[in-house]
Structure formats: structure tokens, C-alpha cells
Amino acid sequence: MKKLYYLLVLFLLAGFSTVWGQNVIDPNDPIVEYNSSAPPARPQWGQVGKWVRTKTVSWNTNSFKAYIYKDMPFRLKFPKSYDPSNPNKKYPLLLVFHTVAEYGTVYNNEKQLNEAGQWHMDAADAGKFDGFLLFPQSQNSFFGPSQYDIIASFISDVLFPQANVDPYRVLISGFSGGGQAAWNFTIAYPKLAAATTPLSAASFDYKKSIETLKWMPIWWFQGAKDPNPPPTIARDVAKAMEDAGANIKLNVYDNYFHQIFAAVRQEQDLFPFYLRANKPIPGHYSAKRNSVRVKLSALFWDLRPVLMVMNGGRTVS
């Protein structure tokens, strides 16, 4: 029996070594251009591999490293202060979904950066967001459940163990069709999402998921002149979420149609909002019952004396 036990332990350790020991993610990875005459071999299913890109946008995207996982290409920008030698230093990750026009073949892996990549890159380089920027690319116009599963697996099974991504600070965003993907991914993986910021994406269907969405901070952006989706939907859904106790903020920009990036870029608190989001920290959810709003952060501070006793008399902060 003991022999069987030891064999089982060795088998498990060998498995962990296979999964965690092959650290493919590296901030020094070079950018490799796709060569149709010599296409790269795809890694075994379930294994991450270094990948290629086809130059598509006019600006320099080389700080976004290229990877592939389960046949989905990704671009990943490392934090400005990234130190792979310090496993105790964890970094937030901002996942950005592209629009329906930015899909590409498995060898493109750059068009997804067209709308939002440079803006986020500039913010990261300026020190406004010291975290990872992750831009997956769909090979179809819209993301769907199978793509969400691959992205969630890439974050949980690859980036958490290999790249010091903080599992409590995964942030979700997207514009237009990518905004719909941001909503849907957050609904599908609420335990993964610490906050979400959808742009120009609204549907009455989101009211069905209020009990899931109300546990995280949401900052929603909408153009007042947008015909699809119209602001009436965003206002209605945001009101329903707020009435249910959700921590939601809706910005409706009076002079904007569907394209609202210029307005959102002016929000000085956007990147601080991302950096504040942290799933274990109280205060992100507020419950409204009988018109009385109770903030968990306030409740936490009221319970400090009790928590200090439970903590052996040490200060709780």
C-alpha cells in the first residue's frame, strides 16, 4: 500500500513538473514574422507555444509578445516593473476583447491590437498600469463559449503559474462586440473576474445575470447618440443592477455615437480603478435592502475589534 502511495505521489509530482516546469512565457521573447513559405508548427493541444504575427497595424507592437494556446493566438505585454526572479511579486492582468472587425487567421495575431492596443500600451509604458495586457484573437468575428474556455484556461493554467499574474486581480474589458465578449466572459467566469469595463455594449439579457454580476465593480461606457446599442438599454440594465445592490457606474457621453474611445481615454480614474480592483478586499459590493445601503468596507472596519481578537490581538488593516 505504501509503495502504491509513493508511486502516486511521484506521478503527481511528475505531472506538475510537466505543466509548471516548462516556462514558455518570457518577456525577452522576440517577435517573429509569419512566413507563409515556412509556417510554424502548432504546439500540442493544451501546451502554450511561442508564436508569430503578421504585421497589420502602423505602430510598433513589439512589446506585445506573441503566443498560441489551444489554437488561439494571443498578444501579451508584460508589466513595466516585471521581475520574473521574484515569485512573490504578483501583477494584475487586463484582458481586452477585440471588436468583430479585428478577427484574423491563426497567423495574423496583430489585428486585435488595432483599436485599443496602442492606448493601453502607452498607459502601461507611462506607468499608469503596472500589469499585464492580454489581447486574444478570435478566428471568427464574435467570441463564443469555446473561446472563453480557452482564454480562461490560458490565464489560469499558464499565466498564473508561469508569469506571476495575481489570481485576484484579473480585469476584463472590450469595445463594441468586444464589449459584449467582456460581459459574457465575466458572466461565464465570475470567480476569475475582479472588475469589468464594457464599452458600447448593452443587452437586456444582462439583467438575467445580475446575481452573478453584482459581486464585482463594473464601470460601463456608452455613447448617448449610439443607435446600436441605444443608451436606453444601458440605463435600464444599470438601474436594475444598482437596485439589486451592484457596484456599477454608467458613463453616458452626450456627444458621442458608438466610437467612444476618445471620451473614455480622458477618464483619469480608469487605470486607478483597475488597480484598486481586488477580489479579497471588502468594499466592492454593497447590498441595498429596504433602501438601506450597507458597505462591506464599513462593516469590516466596525468589526476590527472582533477580528483583532480572532487574530491573536494583532492589528487588522
HUNOR-V536451 format. One record per pair of residues at least 6 apart in sequence whose C-alpha atoms are under 7 Angstrom apart, sorted by sequence separation. I is the first residue (numbers start at 0). J is the second residue. If there is no record, write none. Layout:
<<I/J> <I/J>>
//
This chain:
<<42/48> <66/72> <67/73> <122/128> <123/129> <158/164> <159/165> <172/178> <241/247> <286/292> <287/293> <307/313> <66/73> <103/110> <159/166> <173/180> <185/192> <223/230> <285/292> <286/293> <307/314> <65/73> <66/74> <102/110> <173/181> <222/230> <285/293> <286/294> <307/315> <65/74> <101/110> <102/111> <172/181> <221/230> <285/294> <306/315> <64/74> <65/75> <101/111> <171/181> <237/247> <284/294> <285/295> <63/74> <64/75> <284/295> <63/75> <64/76> <237/249> <282/294> <303/315> <52/65> <63/76> <282/295> <51/65> <62/76> <97/111> <281/295> <282/296> <50/65> <182/197> <281/296> <49/65> <50/66> <181/197> <49/66> <50/67> <33/51> <48/66> <49/67> <32/51> <33/52> <47/66> <48/67> <178/197> <31/51> <32/52> <33/53> <47/67> <48/68> <178/198> <30/51> <31/52> <32/53> <47/68> <171/192> <178/199> <179/200> <194/215> <195/216> <196/217> <198/219> <199/220> <46/68> <112/134> <169/191> <170/192> <178/200> <186/208> <189/211> <193/215> <194/216> <195/217> <196/218> <197/219> <198/220> <199/221> <45/68> <111/134> <169/192> <170/193> <171/194> <172/195> <174/197> <175/198> <194/217> <195/218> <196/219> <197/220> <198/221> <199/222> <23/47> <45/69> <169/193> <170/194> <171/195> <172/196> <173/197> <174/198> <175/199> <176/200> <23/48> <44/69> <111/136> <168/193> <170/195> <171/196> <172/197> <173/198> <174/199> <175/200> <186/211> <167/193> <186/212> <201/228> <213/240> <108/136> <200/228> <223/251> <199/228> <203/232> <217/246> <218/247> <219/248> <220/249> <221/250> <222/251> <223/252> <202/232> <206/236> <216/246> <217/247> <218/248> <219/249> <220/250> <221/251> <222/252> <223/253> <224/254> <30/61> <201/232> <209/240> <213/244> <214/245> <215/246> <216/247> <217/248> <218/249> <219/250> <220/251> <221/252> <222/253> <223/254> <224/255> <225/256> <201/233> <213/245> <223/255> <224/256> <225/257> <72/105> <103/136> <105/138> <203/236> <213/246> <222/255> <223/256> <30/64> <71/105> <74/108> <102/136> <103/137> <104/138> <222/256> <30/65> <73/108> <102/137> <103/138> <141/176> <222/257> <28/64> <72/108> <102/138> <102/139> <147/184> <222/259> <246/283> <92/130> <93/131> <94/132> <95/133> <96/134> <102/140> <142/180> <246/284> <91/130> <92/131> <93/132> <94/133> <95/134> <96/135> <245/284> <246/285> <90/130> <91/131> <92/132> <93/133> <94/134> <100/140> <245/285> <90/131> <99/140> <244/285> <99/141> <244/286> <244/287> <79/123> <243/287> <79/124> <80/129> <79/129> <26/77> <78/129> <78/130> <53/106> <77/130> <78/131> <52/106> <53/107> <55/109> <56/110> <77/131> <51/106> <52/107> <53/108> <54/109> <55/110> <76/131> <77/132> <52/108> <53/109> <75/131> <76/132> <52/109> <56/113> <75/132> <76/133> <75/133> <199/257> <74/133> <75/134> <74/134> <73/134> <74/135> <73/135> <72/135> <73/136> <72/136> <71/136> <71/137> <216/283> <215/283> <215/284> <214/284> <213/284> <92/164> <33/106> <90/163> <91/164> <89/163> <90/164> <91/165> <88/163> <89/164> <90/165> <89/165> <92/168> <93/169> <94/170> <95/171> <96/172> <97/173> <98/174> <86/163> <91/168> <92/169> <93/170> <94/171> <95/172> <96/173> <97/174> <98/175> <99/176> <91/169> <92/170> <93/171> <94/172> <95/173> <98/176> <98/177> <69/149> <97/177> <96/177> <96/178> <194/276> <193/276> <96/180> <193/277> <68/153> <96/181> <193/278> <170/273> <168/276> <168/277> <167/277> <168/278> <167/278> <167/279> <24/161> <24/162> <22/161> <19/160> <19/161> <128/270> <127/270>>
//
